[in-house]
Every structure is written in structure tokens, then in C-alpha cells.
């Protein structure tokens, strides 16, 4: 008995091939540039571009990578490579977000009524609320700034200058439970829904500490978590979904790569992947506008980042993050951006491991 062959179906992805090529090439070029120009020791990174209005993945890249056409032949060499090219950093790499986390803190602070966009909090360079734990704002020891403090600033200004003390105080007043209520709704520490294996990530807090038998959560941990440090660790695709949620008005979409399934030779559309809403915080412009403005000002005020964006035909808003790794290990650099900044159609997250500064991921 013979069975006639049946044509398979064609899968169409959400990936924009031109953006994908640019992402892969740009990621490699940027890592080489950072190493050569700034003396970094980076070998790896990731970049993810998402449509914030439906969760579709526009581009997703991890570096170093490999040639799929010679994968079997090269497997032994690839598996022994210390840079681990078989590890998909976009989906499985867990990174402390650093100041990228501050965008969500502003949204949570305003939505919960803890602050308004006009509320000013003070930065003296050192946060002195706790007598036994007094962390500094980055500006306090900065050789590039003679002011050593930011003074009284509002949320937009705090995003622009990335003031730690503003967010220490906001985090202390909100408390870890309220902070994490919002973070969970942003999708931080949760699966994004993408149709590939991914890491869940880690949302810092008492719940994580208790489940993993770690030391008890202390007040100082809360203010550290408020600036994206502590135990917080998220994937690049998760960070793109989180930023999309904050900037699109609070709607968290499932991330997805599948666009359509069509019959053989593209004759009939069998299935179209619709946008899937996982949560909706219903943020108004009183929340999104101050954040977007702070992101616009952040790029405009940074000579290095504004230089990178100079030829883009729309205004871009962004936020850098420098994630401390402890010891003498050079910090990871993270950068998220939205374009156009006031009505985003694309959200990009880039990570360069051991770059030393978030701006080097821009």
C-alpha cells in the first residue's frame, strides 16, 4: 500500500528580516567597538526588538552565534567554546536590569498614588534614611560631575539623570509588596509566552528569598531592588515586554514569533496569530508622558548616546542601565529605547556583557 505525499504548511514569522540582519550585524560590531574603544572584555550580548502594540518579535539576536548549516560538523568545537555560542542569551540570559527598572517604578509610583509627576524628592548624594545602610547615588563619586547630588527633582528629571536617591525613597515609601504587585503585572519574573524555551527570570523580594532558602528580606533590600539591583534578574525578551507594557499604556501582550500558517505555495491562510493580552493596567498619559519625556531627555542630555541616535529620522527615547556584578567584574551594560518616543512602534533592549556602562549598549 502506498500513501501519496501531502504538502506541508508554511510558517510565517513576525521577524522583519532587514531588522534581524541589522540586529545581528550591529550586535557583533558594537561588541567589537566597545572592546577596542573602551578596553572592555566583552564577548557576548543580546538584542530584542518588539512591537509594543501587539507583542510581536521584530528581531531577536544572541552573540556569539553559529552557522546552522554547519551545526552538526561544528558542534564539538562550539560546545567547548568558553564564550558559549550555543547559549541563547536573548531568551535564557538572566541580567540584573539596573536603572532600566526605574521606568516601571515611576509608573507604579504614579498609578498607586504614591507620587505624582510633579512630586519632588531630594537627592543629597547619599541616602541617609537608615542609620546602618546609606547607599550613594551614582553622582556622588562621579568624576564627570562636580555637583555630587541632584537636589530636589521630579520623576521625569529622575529618569533623565538616573538618580538613585529618588528611587531609594520611592521604593521605601511604596514597600516591596506594592512594588512587586506592579512588577508581576509587567511580566517581570514570568514567562513572556514566546513559542520557544525561555527562562522565567527572578523578581527580587521576600517570596523569592523564602522559596529558595535564602537570607531574610530586609528594608535595605527593598531600596536596592527599587533601582533594579538586589536579586532581580530578567531576560532581554522579558525586558522588552516590560518596557512595552509601561509605554503602551499598561497592556501586557504575550510575546510571539508566529504570524501566520499558510497552505503549501501560499494559496490559503489557515491560521493567523492574534495579539494576546495577558494583563491591562490602563495607564493614562499622566503616567506615560512623564516617563517618555524623561527617556527623551536622557538621550538628548547624553552626548555619547545622542551621537549614536543622530541619524535616526524620528525622536528616540531611551534608558541605560549599568548592572553591578560584584567583586572586580566589569558591569554589564543594558539599554532600552522606544521610537518614536511619544507613540512607540518599536521597543529595543540590548545587553552587552561586561561593557562597563549602559551607554555602551546604545
KASUL-V758246 format. One record per backbone hydrogen bond with DSSP energy under -1.0 kcal/mol. CO is the residue of the C=O (numbers start at 1). NH is the residue of the N-H. If there is no record, write none. Layout:
co = [CO/CO]
nh = [NH/NH]
This chain:
co = [10/12/12/16/17/18/19/20/21/22/23/24/25/26/27/28/29/30/31/32/33/34/34/44/45/46/47/48/49/49/50/51/51/55/56/58/59/61/63/67/68/70/71/74/75/81/84/87/88/90/91/95/97/98/99/100/101/102/103/104/105/106/107/108/109/109/121/123/125/135/137/151/153/154/155/156/157/158/163/164/165/166/167/168/169/170/171/175/176/177/178/179/180/181/182/183/187/192/202/205/206/207/208/209/210/218/218/219/220/221/222/224/224/225/228/229/233/234/235/236/237/238/239/240/241/242/243/244/245/249/250/252/252/256/257/259/260/261/261/262/263/268/271/276/279/284/284/285/287/288/289/290/291/292/293/294/295/295/296/297/302/303/304/305/307/309/315/317/319/321/323/326/331/332/333/334/335/336/337/338/339/339/340/346/347/348/349/350/351/352/352/358/359]
nh = [262/259/260/20/21/22/23/24/25/26/27/28/29/30/31/32/33/34/35/36/37/38/40/353/63/351/61/349/58/59/347/54/55/256/51/16/49/47/45/70/71/74/75/78/79/84/87/89/92/237/199/234/100/101/102/103/105/106/107/108/109/110/111/112/114/115/153/151/137/127/140/123/121/158/159/160/161/163/167/168/169/170/171/172/173/174/175/179/180/181/182/183/184/185/186/188/190/255/233/209/210/211/212/214/213/221/222/223/224/225/226/227/229/228/98/232/202/95/239/240/241/242/243/244/245/246/247/248/250/283/281/278/279/57/14/273/12/270/271/10/266/263/261/254/252/287/288/289/291/292/293/294/295/296/297/298/299/318/300/301/306/307/308/309/310/312/341/338/336/334/332/329/356/323/352/321/350/319/348/317/345/346/343/339/50/337/48/335/46/333/355/361/362]
